[in-house]
């Protein structure tokens, strides 16, 4: 996490998050380090479809057509978080941590949406483990992805 924070500070970027499957774990990791307000504007935990629609302004049609566990939903969550918090970077997490399949999608299926300025990415993962193991793996992989993107990022 320290390397990610150094990159954010070097680029003078602020980040925000919109979390479902991770339940705020990414924001918790960011804010566990002193001085978080220098690089983190805020985050939302939108766990239910209702919260995604009403609070994070995910289109109801997106969830009806693709599901809450989808690339489309992840990207919309990230873009809406970026707009809401006025950050250069936003990241979102949506997936199925179990204990059973959801939307006919397997346990461990996760989408991580990222937006930096006007560029978007979405990574798809299939993790194995219990709920907390999956959530931890999601955050760990998200940090790796963000670092990789930011290391190669040109303003």
Secondary structure, DSSP 8 states (H G I E B T S, - for coil): -HHHHHHHHHHT--EEEEESTTTTHHHHHHHTSTTGGGTEEEEEE--SHHHHHHTS---HHHHHHH-SSSHHHHHHHHHHHHHHHT-SEEEEEEE--SSS-BTTB-TTEEEEEEEETTEEEEEEEE--S-HHHHHHHHHHHHHHHHHHHHHT---
